[in-house]
Amino acid sequence: MLNIDDVKIAFFSSKSYDIEYFSLINKKFNFNIKYFSNRLDIDTVSLAKGYNVIVIFVNDVVNKEIADILFNNGIQLIALRCSGYNNIDLSATYKKIHVVRVPSYSPYAVAEHAVALILSLNRKIHKAYYRTRDGNFNLEGLLGFDMFNKTVGIIGTGKIGKVVIKILNGFGMKILAYDKNRDEEYKKLYNFEYVDLDTLYKKSDIISLHCPLTEETFHIINKNSISKMKDGVMLINTGRGHLIDTKALIEGLKTGKIAYAGLDVYEEETDYFFKDFSNSFIQDDVLARLLTFNNVIITSHQGFFTKEALYNIANTTLNNIKDYFEGNRLLNEICYKCDENFCIKEKTGRCW
């Protein structure tokens, strides 16, 4: 095992804010970090040669081919600076490269962004802003509805979903929730009801997605599920893009079945989000079509983007790396066995 002072870290998909916060937190660790603006893929994986750790984000890819190259080049640890890990083939890294993540950086950041999307869509804040900038103070087309006494359906009651429930409870909304793992104590505390998905689709005026992306939740919002929803439903997604079948979403918007959509994620966001295309054009026809709807708000995966979250992400990520090289328990390690309740981490402190 290397000494801390000898650890070399290749940091992919770096932005100015990443460098600012990681450099700040790294003062107490003193790791040797090289920041690459490049996204990790098959064309850039060679940049990791000579390093011991890679730090990656949501749009970096570690498939079997890339995992094998990383392993052969001496990478011992993959440190995700996010909670989701659907961009990693965990079966390809198992018993080769340890993988750690940041399971919780600020559930408030994402939850508050989801609620901001709801309020903006409802009260047409995005439209009103541009109107008044042009000197147009007409209220036509800006009619909203009271949130009070409306029904919201929350899919996923993990840390983020719970914060959304807490916030919307303050609006006096009726709250339905779906989760395979129910928190009955939280249910009593915030007076919501667990229901099956069909009931949630049928009764909700607003549906907000806060579940992880798995084989089971892939396209959980699709043509069939949309058909079960109320006419004029509002759909919010601050989770993962592949939770929604985008073509089915567009069809629902065209027919009016879906009256509002707030998206902080998109199925094929990898080539677009976190980049500037203002001086070029978008070649993704599906994304371009979504952007034509004036009842759709798309933000570029910025739900996590608060000062508190960036600080916590940097701190947890660098602590994860420190724990690995000091031989400590890896509390935030993940592997493909974890989902099978077979992981030995509870006994040994590591997945393998």
Secondary structure, DSSP 8 states (H G I E B T S, - for coil): ---GGG-EEEE-S--HHHHHHHHHHGGGT--EEEE--S--STTTGGGGTT-SEEEE-TT--B-HHHHHHHHHTT--EEEESSS--TTB-HHHHTTTSEEE--S-S-HHHHHHHHHHHHHHHHHTHHHHHHHHHTT----TT------TT-EEEEE--SHHHHHHHHHHHTTT-EEEEE-SS--HHHHHHHT-EE--HHHHHHH-SEEEE-----TTTTTSBSHHHHHTS-TTEEEEE-S-GGGB-HHHHHHHHHHTSEEEEEES--TTGGGTTTS--TTS----HHHHHHTT-TTEEE--S-TT-SHHHHHHHHHHHHHHHHHHHTT---TTEE-TTGGGT---HHHHSS--
